[in-house]
Amino acid sequence: LAWKPIHTWITMALGIGWLLDAFEVNVVGNVLGVLRDLWHLSDSQASAIVSVWLVGLMIGALFFGYLADRFGRRKLFLITLLIYSGATVISALSPGYWFFLVFRFLTAIGVGAEYSAINAAIGELIPARYRGRANATVMNFWPLGTILAAAITLYFINLFPPSIGWRFAFALGAILALFTLWGRR
């Protein structure tokens, strides 16, 4: 098949999803020091935040990869974005460590689900001779998400007291996800 404008739209929508995934992966690392000080976390507790994230990614990718094959990727694209955005908003509102840990795990499940859906969508929706370029384009949104996470976190942590600034960084990620949800629809 030939490349059509819809393929550009699909590539950009997938790229923005990948950008958000990178944002979520990196924002927690950017605020970990703040959370550690605020909640007086031990090394093990701080490491657990990263560990539950990785476990959630694996579970989300495996479980939602299966569901996407069974029920279709279009529905799952919307559901995974809702899981991600809802759980990240609740993460931003976390009153303490344990609550935060649970909702970062749930956010990771949504992000892991995105991993499998994005790569499968490229294979299914992009013409064969353009898949490599489309995949490279989508993957190049990752560094943009990382840069965005660093810039936003730095901005909010310096603008507000640390006990509030980290929350804005997570909340902004959820707002960006809702715009992506609109674009994917």
Backbone bond lengths (Angstrom), bond angles and torsions (degrees), N, CA, C in turn:
res aa  C-N    CA-C-N  psi(-1)  N-CA   C-N-CA  omega(-1)  CA-C   N-CA-C  phi
1 L - - - 1.448 - - 1.518 110.21 -
2 A 1.309 114.72 154.47 1.464 120.85 176.80 1.525 110.32 -84.00
3 W 1.312 115.43 157.55 1.467 121.15 175.61 1.518 107.92 -74.13
4 K 1.318 116.13 132.15 1.465 121.92 179.68 1.525 108.85 -125.59
5 P 1.319 117.36 164.26 1.470 119.73 179.59 1.533 113.51 -54.66
6 I 1.308 118.61 -32.01 1.462 120.80 179.17 1.529 110.74 -62.98
7 H 1.326 116.96 -31.83 1.462 119.98 178.86 1.530 111.13 -68.80
8 T 1.325 115.77 -34.13 1.468 119.37 175.12 1.524 109.17 -64.79
9 W 1.321 116.54 -45.14 1.465 121.50 178.95 1.530 110.99 -60.69
10 I 1.319 116.52 -44.66 1.466 120.91 179.21 1.523 110.34 -61.57
11 T 1.326 116.61 -46.48 1.465 120.95 -179.72 1.519 110.90 -60.71
12 M 1.316 117.46 -42.63 1.460 120.36 -179.86 1.533 111.04 -67.72
13 A 1.318 117.27 -42.22 1.473 120.22 179.17 1.530 110.64 -62.92
14 L 1.336 116.47 -41.29 1.465 119.55 177.18 1.523 110.74 -67.14
15 G 1.321 116.71 -38.99 1.465 121.05 178.91 1.516 111.97 -63.29
16 I 1.313 116.45 -40.78 1.470 119.15 178.26 1.526 110.49 -66.28
17 G 1.315 116.67 -36.92 1.467 119.44 174.35 1.520 111.18 -61.64
18 W 1.322 116.41 -41.55 1.466 121.16 178.45 1.521 110.63 -65.71
19 L 1.336 116.89 -38.50 1.463 122.26 176.14 1.528 109.70 -58.75
20 L 1.316 116.74 -44.72 1.466 120.42 179.38 1.524 111.47 -65.37
21 D 1.327 116.03 -37.17 1.465 118.82 176.66 1.527 109.99 -60.98
22 A 1.320 115.86 -45.70 1.469 119.91 178.53 1.523 110.59 -62.98
23 F 1.313 116.33 -39.81 1.462 120.83 178.21 1.522 109.74 -56.85
24 E 1.321 116.51 -49.80 1.467 120.54 -177.64 1.515 112.52 -66.06
25 V 1.319 116.93 -39.31 1.460 120.10 179.42 1.523 110.33 -62.57
26 N 1.314 116.79 -38.54 1.464 120.86 -172.68 1.520 114.72 -93.07
27 V 1.316 118.29 -25.40 1.465 119.19 -176.74 1.528 111.15 -64.07
28 V 1.313 117.49 -36.87 1.463 119.13 -178.73 1.529 110.73 -66.67
29 G 1.315 117.17 -37.72 1.466 119.67 176.28 1.518 112.19 -64.23
30 N 1.327 115.17 -32.27 1.462 120.17 -179.83 1.528 112.69 -73.47
31 V 1.316 117.51 -25.25 1.471 120.19 -178.84 1.526 112.61 -107.98
32 L 1.313 116.88 0.17 1.470 119.67 -176.45 1.524 112.41 -58.47
33 G 1.318 117.24 -39.98 1.465 120.24 178.11 1.523 112.21 -63.44
34 V 1.330 115.80 -39.63 1.468 120.61 178.12 1.523 109.79 -65.23
35 L 1.332 116.97 -46.58 1.466 120.69 -179.83 1.529 110.83 -63.81
36 R 1.289 115.35 -38.33 1.468 120.04 179.60 1.525 110.58 -60.51
37 D 1.328 116.39 -43.79 1.468 120.54 178.91 1.526 112.04 -70.35
38 L 1.323 116.78 -43.44 1.464 120.86 -177.62 1.518 112.80 -64.42
39 W 1.330 115.41 -42.85 1.457 120.09 -174.47 1.524 112.37 -101.95
40 H 1.339 117.04 5.58 1.468 122.14 178.58 1.535 110.82 52.40
41 L 1.312 115.81 54.18 1.457 121.67 -176.31 1.522 111.57 -81.99
42 S 1.311 114.93 144.91 1.464 120.84 172.76 1.534 108.19 -80.22
43 D 1.320 115.88 172.05 1.464 120.06 176.11 1.528 110.63 -59.31
44 S 1.306 116.63 -41.21 1.470 121.11 -179.37 1.522 111.52 -64.52
45 Q 1.303 117.00 -41.38 1.463 119.98 179.13 1.524 111.72 -66.51
46 A 1.310 116.72 -40.94 1.471 120.11 177.44 1.525 110.18 -64.23
47 S 1.324 116.68 -41.32 1.466 120.65 177.63 1.527 111.29 -64.73
48 A 1.311 117.13 -33.58 1.472 120.68 179.86 1.522 111.03 -63.25
49 I 1.315 117.92 -32.63 1.464 120.58 178.17 1.525 109.48 -61.15
50 V 1.306 116.81 -43.43 1.465 121.11 178.48 1.527 110.16 -71.12
51 S 1.306 117.63 -39.88 1.465 121.72 -177.74 1.524 112.31 -65.04
52 V 1.335 117.06 -45.28 1.469 118.12 179.68 1.521 110.26 -65.27
53 W 1.320 116.02 -29.92 1.467 119.81 176.61 1.524 110.43 -62.00
54 L 1.327 116.40 -48.67 1.465 120.27 -177.84 1.530 111.95 -65.52
55 V 1.314 117.08 -39.34 1.466 120.66 177.36 1.534 109.73 -64.76
56 G 1.316 117.16 -42.46 1.461 120.92 177.90 1.515 112.23 -61.98
57 L 1.332 117.29 -40.07 1.469 120.96 176.89 1.522 110.94 -59.07
58 M 1.323 116.26 -46.19 1.466 120.46 -178.62 1.526 111.08 -63.65
59 I 1.309 116.35 -46.41 1.463 120.18 -179.26 1.523 110.13 -63.49
60 G 1.326 117.23 -45.39 1.461 120.74 179.83 1.512 112.57 -60.60
61 A 1.326 117.04 -43.94 1.464 120.63 -179.48 1.528 110.70 -64.60
62 L 1.317 117.36 -45.89 1.466 120.12 -178.28 1.529 112.31 -67.90
63 F 1.312 116.09 -50.70 1.462 120.65 -175.31 1.526 111.70 -66.67
64 F 1.326 116.96 -47.59 1.456 119.11 -177.37 1.518 112.48 -77.32
65 G 1.337 117.54 -23.43 1.461 119.64 171.50 1.515 109.88 -61.71
66 Y 1.325 115.94 -44.14 1.463 121.17 176.57 1.534 110.63 -62.75
67 L 1.334 116.34 -47.08 1.471 119.53 -178.93 1.530 112.16 -64.41
68 A 1.313 116.67 -35.95 1.471 119.92 178.81 1.526 110.42 -64.69
69 D 1.326 116.89 -39.87 1.462 119.76 176.50 1.521 111.31 -64.87
70 R 1.291 115.63 -36.01 1.474 120.21 -175.29 1.534 113.05 -81.41
71 F 1.350 117.49 -40.84 1.458 120.28 -172.31 1.523 114.45 -114.29
72 G 1.306 117.68 -7.85 1.460 120.84 178.91 1.519 112.17 105.55
73 R 1.318 114.47 143.68 1.456 120.60 -176.09 1.520 113.54 -74.72
74 R 1.311 116.94 -31.50 1.458 119.14 -176.83 1.533 111.29 -59.32
75 K 1.315 117.09 -48.60 1.466 120.86 178.43 1.531 110.57 -62.68
76 L 1.327 114.70 -43.25 1.463 118.85 -177.14 1.517 112.26 -67.16
77 F 1.340 117.46 -32.78 1.464 119.95 176.89 1.520 110.50 -57.96
78 L 1.300 116.51 -42.61 1.464 120.28 -179.27 1.523 111.27 -72.69
79 I 1.323 116.52 -42.33 1.465 120.37 -179.04 1.528 111.20 -64.14
80 T 1.340 116.90 -43.83 1.463 119.17 -178.45 1.523 111.30 -64.70
81 L 1.320 116.52 -36.82 1.464 119.92 178.50 1.528 110.66 -68.10
82 L 1.318 117.14 -36.51 1.464 120.59 176.52 1.531 111.19 -67.06
83 I 1.333 117.03 -41.29 1.464 120.32 177.23 1.516 109.53 -61.31
84 Y 1.320 115.29 -49.45 1.465 120.24 -179.16 1.520 111.46 -59.05
85 S 1.336 117.11 -51.52 1.467 118.96 -174.80 1.528 111.61 -68.28
86 G 1.317 117.48 -40.11 1.466 120.06 178.84 1.518 112.36 -64.30
87 A 1.323 116.03 -45.45 1.464 119.53 -178.58 1.522 111.94 -69.29
88 T 1.317 117.72 -31.82 1.472 118.67 179.54 1.526 110.90 -74.44
89 V 1.335 117.43 -32.20 1.472 119.82 174.26 1.525 109.53 -64.05
90 I 1.312 116.18 -44.96 1.463 119.49 179.87 1.531 110.15 -66.26
91 S 1.337 117.01 -34.44 1.474 119.87 174.58 1.523 110.46 -58.91
92 A 1.327 115.67 -42.07 1.474 120.58 -179.80 1.525 111.83 -64.30
93 L 1.312 116.85 -26.50 1.467 121.40 -178.62 1.531 112.87 -94.86
94 S 1.320 116.59 3.01 1.463 121.06 -175.63 1.524 112.18 -56.23
95 P 1.346 116.01 128.62 1.460 119.16 178.01 1.527 113.48 -80.44
96 G 1.341 116.50 -14.57 1.453 118.82 -178.01 1.513 111.92 -167.97
97 Y 1.300 114.00 -176.50 1.458 122.75 -172.31 1.526 114.02 -58.47
98 W 1.333 117.71 -52.78 1.465 120.39 -173.06 1.523 111.92 -65.41
99 F 1.286 115.84 -39.95 1.466 120.35 177.01 1.526 109.34 -62.69
100 F 1.328 115.87 -44.96 1.463 121.54 178.88 1.522 110.83 -60.27
101 L 1.317 116.63 -44.13 1.459 122.10 -178.83 1.534 110.99 -59.30
102 V 1.302 117.67 -45.73 1.469 121.85 179.76 1.522 110.99 -63.34
103 F 1.313 117.76 -44.81 1.461 119.30 -175.91 1.525 112.97 -78.87
104 R 1.327 118.07 -22.10 1.475 118.78 170.72 1.518 109.50 -70.99
105 F 1.326 116.35 -35.08 1.466 120.62 175.42 1.530 110.33 -61.48
106 L 1.322 116.62 -46.47 1.467 120.49 179.16 1.532 111.79 -65.64
107 T 1.326 116.64 -37.74 1.464 120.05 175.68 1.523 109.48 -61.77
108 A 1.311 116.70 -42.45 1.472 120.95 -179.73 1.522 111.30 -63.28
109 I 1.312 117.86 -35.65 1.463 120.08 176.44 1.532 109.53 -60.69
110 G 1.331 116.60 -44.70 1.463 120.09 177.67 1.519 112.50 -62.92
111 V 1.318 117.21 -41.28 1.467 121.04 179.30 1.529 110.16 -68.29
112 G 1.327 117.99 -42.83 1.466 120.77 177.46 1.517 111.71 -60.44
113 A 1.311 116.07 -37.10 1.465 120.18 176.85 1.517 111.15 -62.93
114 E 1.320 115.69 -36.11 1.468 120.42 177.45 1.527 111.16 -62.56
115 Y 1.323 117.15 -38.02 1.466 120.50 -178.16 1.522 110.66 -55.05
116 S 1.309 115.64 -52.86 1.460 118.42 -176.90 1.520 111.42 -68.50
117 A 1.301 117.40 -37.18 1.468 120.44 -178.13 1.529 111.70 -68.68
118 I 1.316 117.38 -39.77 1.472 120.45 -178.29 1.523 110.60 -64.81
119 N 1.310 116.61 -48.19 1.459 119.16 -178.30 1.527 112.11 -66.65
120 A 1.319 117.04 -38.03 1.458 119.76 177.39 1.529 111.08 -66.79
121 A 1.316 116.98 -38.14 1.469 120.33 -179.73 1.529 111.07 -64.30
122 I 1.302 117.35 -38.14 1.472 120.01 177.22 1.526 109.20 -60.82
123 G 1.324 116.54 -45.83 1.463 120.84 179.69 1.514 113.79 -64.18
124 E 1.316 117.15 -31.71 1.455 120.88 -176.14 1.520 114.12 -91.82
125 L 1.315 117.75 -32.64 1.462 120.34 -169.12 1.520 114.75 -106.18
126 I 1.303 117.60 -17.89 1.464 121.16 -176.93 1.537 108.36 -99.87
127 P 1.336 117.09 134.36 1.469 119.45 178.25 1.530 111.24 -55.41
128 A 1.325 116.60 142.74 1.459 123.27 -171.79 1.531 113.28 -51.87
129 R 1.298 118.42 -44.22 1.465 118.99 -175.02 1.527 113.62 -75.34
130 Y 1.338 117.58 -5.53 1.467 121.73 178.77 1.528 112.87 -112.49
131 R 1.302 117.53 -0.77 1.472 120.36 -174.27 1.521 113.11 -62.18
132 G 1.304 117.65 -39.73 1.468 120.26 179.59 1.513 111.48 -61.57
133 R 1.334 116.37 -45.37 1.470 119.92 179.26 1.526 111.13 -67.75
134 A 1.324 116.15 -41.04 1.469 119.02 179.41 1.523 110.18 -64.18
135 N 1.327 116.52 -42.66 1.460 120.43 178.67 1.526 110.82 -62.32
136 A 1.334 116.83 -43.24 1.466 120.33 178.42 1.527 111.00 -63.09
137 T 1.322 116.25 -39.90 1.468 119.99 178.61 1.522 110.38 -62.74
138 V 1.323 116.27 -47.92 1.471 120.53 179.87 1.534 110.13 -61.25
139 M 1.313 117.57 -46.01 1.464 120.63 -178.24 1.533 111.94 -64.33
140 N 1.311 117.66 -26.56 1.468 120.28 178.64 1.525 113.01 -74.17
141 F 1.313 117.32 -6.33 1.456 119.88 172.78 1.534 110.80 -76.48
142 W 1.341 117.72 -18.39 1.467 121.28 -179.83 1.525 111.75 -58.81
143 P 1.339 118.90 -52.23 1.475 117.31 179.35 1.523 112.55 -62.12
144 L 1.326 117.40 -30.72 1.466 119.63 177.15 1.529 110.75 -64.67
145 G 1.335 116.59 -41.10 1.461 120.44 176.72 1.511 112.49 -65.15
146 T 1.325 116.40 -37.02 1.466 121.35 177.82 1.522 110.54 -65.36
147 I 1.315 116.56 -45.60 1.467 121.26 178.16 1.523 110.55 -63.02
148 L 1.328 115.99 -43.25 1.465 120.57 179.09 1.524 111.01 -61.40
149 A 1.329 116.99 -43.51 1.469 120.64 178.62 1.527 110.96 -60.48
150 A 1.330 116.40 -44.76 1.465 119.99 179.98 1.522 111.25 -63.89
151 A 1.321 116.48 -45.24 1.475 120.25 -177.48 1.526 111.29 -66.26
152 I 1.313 116.74 -44.99 1.471 120.55 -178.07 1.523 110.79 -66.96
153 T 1.313 116.39 -44.23 1.460 119.63 179.31 1.518 110.96 -61.75
154 L 1.309 116.32 -46.52 1.463 120.74 178.64 1.530 110.71 -59.04
155 Y 1.311 115.84 -43.89 1.461 120.98 -179.24 1.531 110.83 -62.27
156 F 1.319 117.16 -52.98 1.459 120.29 -175.33 1.531 113.05 -69.23
157 I 1.321 117.04 -36.67 1.465 118.99 179.25 1.521 110.90 -68.19
158 N 1.324 117.38 -31.07 1.468 120.50 177.78 1.524 112.84 -85.30
159 L 1.325 117.61 -25.71 1.456 121.26 -179.34 1.534 111.86 -78.53
160 F 1.308 115.81 -39.59 1.467 121.96 -176.54 1.523 109.88 -115.42
161 P 1.325 116.74 165.28 1.468 118.60 171.86 1.532 108.87 -58.66
162 P 1.319 118.46 146.12 1.474 120.68 -176.88 1.524 113.53 -53.69
163 S 1.327 117.72 -32.20 1.469 119.97 -178.82 1.527 112.48 -66.81
164 I 1.321 117.37 -16.66 1.467 122.04 179.60 1.527 111.39 -112.63
165 G 1.318 117.79 -35.99 1.455 122.23 -174.17 1.513 113.85 -58.11
166 W 1.333 117.69 -41.89 1.467 120.23 -179.40 1.517 110.91 -63.11
167 R 1.321 116.80 -31.74 1.467 120.88 -179.58 1.535 111.26 -66.57
168 F 1.329 115.95 -39.09 1.459 119.96 178.57 1.527 111.72 -64.14
169 A 1.322 116.61 -36.72 1.465 120.18 179.18 1.530 110.28 -61.88
170 F 1.320 117.69 -44.92 1.462 120.88 178.28 1.531 111.18 -67.78
171 A 1.305 116.78 -42.10 1.464 120.27 -179.35 1.527 111.34 -62.65
172 L 1.318 116.89 -38.22 1.460 119.45 178.41 1.520 111.02 -64.24
173 G 1.306 117.64 -36.53 1.464 120.74 175.30 1.513 111.69 -59.04
174 A 1.317 116.77 -39.81 1.468 120.77 178.37 1.522 111.25 -67.84
175 I 1.317 116.67 -39.15 1.471 120.10 178.50 1.526 109.93 -64.11
176 L 1.318 117.29 -42.37 1.461 120.85 176.82 1.525 110.69 -61.62
177 A 1.320 117.11 -37.92 1.466 120.84 178.74 1.529 111.15 -64.02
178 L 1.316 117.37 -36.90 1.466 119.64 178.89 1.529 111.54 -66.32
179 F 1.330 116.90 -36.61 1.464 119.49 174.81 1.533 110.73 -65.65
180 T 1.316 116.62 -36.79 1.452 120.63 176.69 1.520 110.32 -66.34
181 L 1.310 116.52 -38.94 1.455 121.34 176.54 1.525 110.36 -58.01
182 W 1.298 116.38 -44.36 1.472 121.62 177.24 1.528 110.38 -61.33
183 G 1.334 116.83 -44.58 1.465 120.78 -179.49 1.513 112.71 -65.19
184 R 1.311 117.50 -37.08 1.465 120.55 -179.54 1.519 112.19 -72.92
185 R 1.296 116.49 -28.60 1.463 119.14 177.86 1.503 109.47 -61.30
